[in-house]
Amino acid sequence: MLPYRIDYDGIVEEVRKRGYSRILLQLPEGLKSYATEIADEFSGVEVFISANPCYGACDVEIHGDKMTVQFGHSEIPNIDYPPNVMFVELFSDAAFDAVLGEFSTMVQCRRVGLVASVQHVKKLDEAKKFLMERGFEVLVGKGDGRVKYPGQVLGCNFSAARSIADEVDCFAFLGTGVFHAVGVRIATGKRTYVLDPYTQRVEDIEMHADRIMRQRFGAIALAERAERFGIIVSTKIGQRRERLALALKDMIVGAGLKAYLIYVDDVRPEDLYYDVDVYVNTSCPRVTYDDYLRFRVPVISPVELQIALKYKLWEQYSFDEIVGVD
């Protein structure tokens, strides 16, 4: 049974108001097992289930004769979505008291920055109150135009954390997995902890961040010797950074090297068999960090290319973030 409350009648009413009678259900991987259960709840509209991958609000499948209903993500404010796209936010009721209690007894920092994935942003106020009652100073930052909620972090944007980095000693991430927390750690330079309400564990992600940084510096070292670069450009509405890709091409050509622009929707290693020494990824940043070992040649970020070509110093390293798209 789907662990969220959904107003299906309200969704249908909005779909019809916008002049559609067909909907396309777009679900993240964690919800796809509930696809038929969700489809069964709709009446009065024709339901199509998308089997394609869905990586977030940046990755919207659009068909002119259907209303795309994407579950589990919040819209990205600075993306101009077409009118046949609707987001259904799903907020978790998971309790954080236990992990907040453990966190409050194990950390040395007293000024804490709180961040969360979208499923848990509604718990930030409760978490802030919990920690303040135990003597902590707690801040929740405001993100840039790509972020809808205060304290929300995306896999490609940590501006809510960066906005308060100078005012806190450490960060607590409300959510699951380590990727978002690692991004916060690298983007801010501050110790970061994952507070997972499902496993009831608090995890210091310093070891994960160190491993990724060693991997990234190794990739940059390989890119310094490269002569042929493939620049990955996404066609997805929320990942397309074409102007950046063109600027990177000019940078590579200006260094006397070869550069090729490669347009792609889903970035899959098995589809990228071109004669290049390195790929520069301007699409979803997670491809660079999560999928690195799946590629036959190194994959680097735009900032890492600048370091490899000596436009930036190693000390100027930063996590790749998407602020705006073309």
C-alpha positions, -999 to 999 in steps of 0.1 A, spaced: 0 0 0 13 34 -10 26 52 22 13 86 12 -20 104 11 -30 116 -24 -59 137 -35 -67 118 -67 -100 136 -73 -82 169 -70 -57 158 -96 -84 148 -120 -102 180 -115 -71 200 -123 -63 178 -154 -98 184 -168 -96 221 -160 -65 223 -182 -84 206 -210 -69 171 -209 -85 136 -206 -53 116 -207 -26 115 -181 10 101 -181 21 89 -147 58 97 -142 72 80 -111 107 79 -95 122 45 -92 112 41 -55 75 45 -64 73 25 -96 63 -7 -77 31 13 -68 23 24 -104 -7 1 -110 -21 9 -75 -19 46 -83 -34 41 -118 -63 22 -102 -72 52 -81 -80 75 -111 -114 76 -127 -127 96 -157 -93 99 -173 -72 76 -195 -40 66 -176 -7 59 -192 23 47 -171 57 58 -181 84 30 -178 112 54 -186 136 65 -159 127 96 -139 155 114 -121 136 144 -107 117 176 -116 145 183 -141 134 152 -160 99 157 -173 85 135 -201 62 157 -223 36 147 -248 13 172 -263 -19 151 -260 -14 142 -223 -10 158 -189 22 146 -174 16 140 -136 49 136 -119 48 122 -84 73 127 -56 91 159 -67 85 196 -63 88 218 -93 120 238 -99 109 274 -97 132 288 -124 122 262 -151 95 273 -175 74 241 -177 48 237 -204 11 239 -192 6 201 -195 29 193 -166 17 188 -130 37 179 -99 23 159 -70 44 164 -39 46 135 -15 57 143 21 68 116 45 53 113 80 85 95 92 95 106 127 129 120 134 129 122 172 150 92 177 178 101 153 177 138 164 182 126 200 212 105 190 226 133 169 223 157 198 244 135 221 271 125 196 282 158 180 305 185 193 291 213 171 266 237 186 256 257 156 237 234 132 225 239 97 195 218 88 188 206 53 165 179 38 154 162 7 119 173 -5 101 143 11 112 156 45 113 194 42 81 196 62 99 181 92 126 209 93 106 231 117 100 202 141 137 192 140 148 228 145 126 231 176 138 198 190 175 208 187 170 243 200 153 229 231 185 210 237 207 241 235 217 241 199 217 272 176 199 260 145 196 277 111 177 267 79 190 284 48 172 297 17 182 284 -16 184 301 -50 159 301 -79 162 264 -84 150 255 -50 113 257 -38 115 252 -1 139 267 26 164 240 36 157 219 6 187 204 -12 187 187 -46 212 163 -60 224 191 -82 219 222 -60 231 229 -24 225 266 -23 203 263 8 233 249 27 258 273 11 237 303 22 243 296 59 277 278 57 296 306 73 272 307 103 272 270 113 297 245 126 281 214 109 250 202 89 224 176 96 206 162 65 171 148 71 167 120 46 182 87 32 214 79 13 246 98 14 247 116 -19 229 147 -9 249 149 24 282 144 5 272 173 -18 265 195 12 299 185 27 319 194 -4 298 225 -12 302 240 22 334 224 37 314 217 69 311 183 86 278 167 76 256 140 91 228 119 76 198 115 99 178 86 85 144 81 100 139 46 85 171 29 96 172 51 128 208 58 121 230 89 123 260 87 99 290 110 96 297 110 59 333 122 61 346 89 48 323 89 18 333 125 10 370 116 12 366 87 -11 348 108 -37 374 135 -35 402 110 -41 383 97 -71 377 132 -85 413 142 -82 423 110 -100 399 119 -128 413 154 -131 449 140 -133 438 117 -162 421 146 -179 453 167 -178 468 143 -203 437 141 -226 437 154 -261 401 146 -272 371 156 -251 334 147 -255 311 172 -240 278 157 -228 248 180 -234 214 170 -219 182 174 -238 161 172 -206 142 204 -197 159 209 -163 194 197 -172 202 214 -205 232 237 -201 240 242 -238 256 277 -233 280 262 -207 288 233 -231 297 258 -258 319 278 -235 337 246 -224 343 237 -261 358 271 -267 381 266 -237 392 232 -249 398 243 -285 416 274 -271 441 250 -254 448 234 -288 427 202 -281 398 186 -297 362 189 -284 329 172 -296 294 182 -284 273 151 -277 235 156 -273 218 129 -252 186 124 -232 195 95 -208 233 94 -202 241 57 -204 277 45 -206 268 18 -232 256 45 -256 288 66 -253 314 47 -273 330 77 -291 367 81 -298 375 105 -269 398 104 -240 375 121 -215 338 131 -212 329 164 -197 294 162 -182 271 192 -183 239 171 -177 229 157 -143 259 161 -119 251 127 -104 263 110 -136 298 124 -128 299 113 -92 277 82 -90 282 66 -124 319 74 -128 332 37 -126 307 26 -153 324 46 -181 353 33 -200 370 67 -199 370 93 -172 340 116 -167 346 150 -153 326 181 -143 329 216 -158 349 228 -128 372 198 -131 378 206 -167 389 241 -157 413 226 -132 427 201 -157 432 229 -183 448 252 -156 421 278 -156 415 271 -119 437 258 -91 431 225 -74 423 245 -42 393 260 -61 376 227 -65 338 228 -60 309 203 -65 291 207 -98 257 224 -92 230 235 -116 218 270 -109 199 277 -142 193 260 -176 191 272 -212 
